[in-house]
């Protein structure tokens, strides 16, 4: 093979490698972009002590985010065929049951309790565009594994993670998720 022939083979190889590599980057960026689009972040500080009372990131599982999440999960877990289809059907079932948020929180030790029970320090309220206030129908603590840290990179070793599900509505923007307690409240807005 001549030098020109080798150069052409090398160019073809390089082009294929670049296109293959970039398609993975675009896919990852599209998940990250969609995650950023549907995630809100707020902090509440004590004016007297300058300590954080709550730092919260909340991601709304909009249809667009859930699709991006499904695709990223299938990719990260190397699912194909029946397993991928089963996972997508499970996500569609979840979507039909309620309006879901993934909430990552950092709070100081005395303020950690977050549940549906009376002992919960924090209360979550979803306010719809019409002004209706909804309480969660389910709050589940999610163990933070390496998987959650990859899917929700804002989580850290001090975070607690929760799946918070509200009654299913025709949720349209704008809407607000409020975290409130006796020490204050913070509002996360989706416009």
N, C-alpha and C positions, 0 to 999 in steps of 0.2 A: 504494500500500500504506500502511495506517495505521501509526501508531507501535506499536500493539499487535501488528500483523502482523510488523513488523520486529523487535520484541523477541522474539517467538516463534521467528522464523527464526534470530535470533542465539543464543537459548537452545539450539535444536536443534543448530546448528553447534558451539557451545561444548561441549555434551555429547558429540557425536560426536568432536570433537578430543580431549577429555580421555580418553574411553574408549580411543580409538586410541592415544594417547600412553602411557597407563598400561599397556596390554597389553604394550607393548614393554619397559617398566620391569619389570613382573612377570616377563617371560621372562628378562631379563638377571639380575634378582635371583635367580631360581630356579637359574640356572647358577652364580652366585656362591655361593649358599647350598649347593648340592650340592658345589661345589669345596671350600668350607670344611669341609664334613662329612667329606670323604674325604681331606683333606690334613693331614699332621702336620708339625710343625716342631721342630727341636732344634738346640742349639748346644753345642759343646765348647770350653772355654777352657783356656788354660795358667794355672795358679795363680801361677806365678813371674812371667810376663811380662804377664798379663792379655790376651794376644792370642788371637784366635779361631783354633782349630785347624780346625774345620769348622762351617759353618752349613748345614743341610740342610732342604729342604722336599720331602716325598714325597707324591704323590697316587696312591692306589690306583684303578685302573680297575675299580671294582666295576660290576656291571650298571647300577645306578642312575646312577653317574657317567658311564659310557660313553654312556648314552642322553642325558643332559643335554649332554655334550660334542658328540655327534652333532648335536643340535638347534642348539646354539650355532654349530658349524662351518657347518652348512647355512645358517644365518641370516647369519653374517659373510661367507661366500663367495658369497652370493646363488645358491645351487644350487636347482634345481627339477627335477622329473620324473626323467628317467633319471640325471642326474648325482647327484642326492640319493640315489636308490635304490642306485646303484653305491657311493657312499661308505658308506652304512649296511651294505651287504653286506660291504665290506672291513673295517669295524669288527667285524662279527659274526665274520668269519674270524679276526681278531686275537684276539678274546675266547676263541675255542675253542682257540687254539694255546698259550696260557699265561696266567699271572697277571702282569699288566703294571703297572708303576709309572712315573710320570713323576717324575724326581728332579732337583731344582735344587740345586746345591751352590756354596758359596763356600769355598775353601780357600786357604791361603797357597801361594805358588809352589812351594816344594819338595815340597808334598803333593798336587799336582794330578792325578797319574796315576790314572785310574779306568777299568779295562777288565777283560776276562776273562783277559788274559794274565798271565804270571808277573811282569811288570814293574809290575803295578798296585799302587799304594800302598794303596788302599782295597779292602776286601772287603765285598760285600753278602751278607747272609744273611737268608733268610725263615724264621721259626719259626712253624709252624702251631699251632693250638689243641692238637693232640695232642703237641706238643713236637718234631716232626720238623723238622730243619734242612735247608733247600734252598739250593742254589747257583744263580745265574742261568744260564740257557741262552743268554742274549743280553744284551749291553750295547752300546747304540749312542749315541754322542754326537749330540746334536741341536743344529744351529746355532740360536742365539737371534736370531730375526727379530722385527720388530714384531708379527707374528701370535702368536708364542709369548708375547710380553710381554702381549698382550691376553688370551690364553686362560689364562695362568698369571701373574697380576699380581705375584706375589712375586719373580719374576725381576728382576734388575737388571744393570747393566753389568759387574759383577764375577762374576756367576754363570756356571756351566757347567751344561748341561742334558743329561740322559740318559734314554733309554727302557731300563728294566731289566725283563727278562722272565724269570720263573721257570717251572719245569715246571707244567703245568696240574694243579691239585688241586681238591678240593671245599673251597676256602678259605672257612672260616667264622670269624667273630670269636670269641674274640680271636686276633689274630696280631700278629707283631712283625717289623719290618724293622730290621736292625742294620747299621750302617756301622762297620767296625772296621779298625784298623791298629796299627802299633807305637806310635803316639802316643796311642792311646785308642780308645774306642768310644762310640757313642751309639745308643740304642734308640728307635724310633718305634712306638708301640703303637696298634692299632685294637681297641677293646673293644666 
